[in-house]
Amino acid sequence: MHPLLDELSELSNEEVQKKHSDLMQKLNQAYGMGNQMLINQINMIMESYQEELNKRNKKMFDDLAGKDDKWKDLIDIGKKK
């Protein structure tokens, strides 16, 4: 996590996605200016937002997979009885 960022877990999904999109625009501007130090900082911040989005998506997938029992009794072709 970038040291200048607040706790991302307190933000909503929409806020995290919007900030990530805003950072993408700022990154494009930084590339236009050729400011490598700014590009590096924005990339580090974007990685933090992307990690938060990935963590949330994984949690959502795990929650859906764990709570849905309709697939529980399907035959696992890799399992021997």
VENQUI-V144243 format. One record per residue. RES is the residue in one letter. D_FIRST is the distance of its C-alpha to the first C-alpha in Angstrom with 2 decimals. Layout:
BEGIN
RES|D_FIRST / RES|D_FIRST
END
This chain:
BEGIN
M|0.00 / H|3.77 / P|6.23 / L|8.57 / L|7.37 / D|9.38 / E|9.14 / L|9.35 / S|11.73 / E|14.24 / L|14.79 / S|17.48 / N|17.33 / E|19.29 / E|17.06 / V|13.96 / Q|16.35 / K|17.94 / K|14.93 / H|14.03 / S|17.73 / D|17.86 / L|15.17 / M|17.34 / Q|20.30 / K|18.78 / L|17.84 / N|21.48 / Q|22.73 / A|20.83 / Y|22.40 / G|25.69 / M|25.48 / G|24.52 / N|21.86 / Q|19.82 / M|17.52 / L|16.66 / I|16.32 / N|13.75 / Q|11.59 / I|12.14 / N|11.43 / M|7.90 / I|7.46 / M|9.68 / E|7.96 / S|5.22 / Y|8.59 / Q|10.45 / E|8.73 / E|9.47 / L|12.87 / N|13.57 / K|12.98 / R|15.29 / N|17.77 / K|18.05 / K|18.72 / M|21.22 / F|22.90 / D|23.19 / D|24.65 / L|27.10 / A|28.12 / G|28.68 / K|30.64 / D|32.91 / D|35.92 / K|38.13 / W|36.95 / K|37.39 / D|40.95 / L|40.62 / I|41.91 / D|39.42 / I|41.20 / G|39.26 / K|40.46 / K|43.89 / K|46.10
END
